[in-house]
Amino acid sequence: MHSSEHVTPAADTAPKWRKSSYSGGSSGECLEVGDLCTAFVPVRDSKNPHGPAVVFGAAAWTAFVGSLRAHPIDPEGRRLPFP
């Protein structure tokens, strides 16, 4: 395969994308997470569904989500006080 070629996944291997239930706003600043497989977690910008995705290892994604749950942030990226 040449570097200029693009690969399109088959329909049965394409991720199913989902957004957080908290992303109901109309500002369009949402990330979508794909459920492609258990080893990797693709993440993309919801404003650009045909654009690239950043792919995280499952362990890194789990640690990231756990950190956000333990130490939430506001929309400007500031840590919220502990409950």
N, C-alpha and C positions, 0 to 999 in steps of 0.2 A: 504494500500500500504506500502510495506517495503521501507526503505530508500535506498536500493540498486537498486530499480526499477527505470527505466527511462520512461518518458512519451514523446511520439512523437506526435506533434500536427497533426490533420487531415489536408489534403492539403488545404481545404477551410478556415482554421483558421491560417495557417502559415503566418508569415509576408512576405510582398514583400519588399526586401532589395534594397536600393539605395545609391549611393555615390554622393558626391558633384561634380558639374560640374567642379570645380577647381582641382579635383584630377586626372589629366591626366598623372602625372609623373609615372615613372616605378620603383620608390623606394619602392612601396608596403606599404607605411605608411598611409593607408587610413582607415577611419571608415565607416561603413555602418549603415544606420538608417532604421529600419523597420517600416512599417505602420500597425501594428497589430490592434490597436484600438485607440480611442481618449483619453483615460485616461492614457495610458502608452506609453513610447517610448523606444523600445529595441535598443541597440547600440552594434555592434560587430566589431572585427578586421577583415578586409577584407582578411588578410592572413590566417585566420583560420575560414572559413565559417561554419564549423560544431562544432566549439567550443562554449563556453558560451557567453551569451550576458549580458550586464549590462542594467538594466531596470530603467528608470527614470520616475517620475510622469510627466504628461504633463505640469504642471505649472513650475516645475523646469527646464525642457528642454527648454521651451519658454524663461525663464529668462536667461539661459545659452546662447542660440543663440542670444538673444537680446544684451547681454553683448559683445559677439564677434563682432557683427555688429557695436556696438558703439565704441568699443576699440579693433580693429584688432590686431592680433599677427603675427609674422613672423614664418617660419618653425622651428626656434630654440626656440620658445616660448616667444620671447621678444615682448613687446608691440610696435606697430608702432606709429609714431607721428600722431597727429590729422591732418586731411586734412585742 
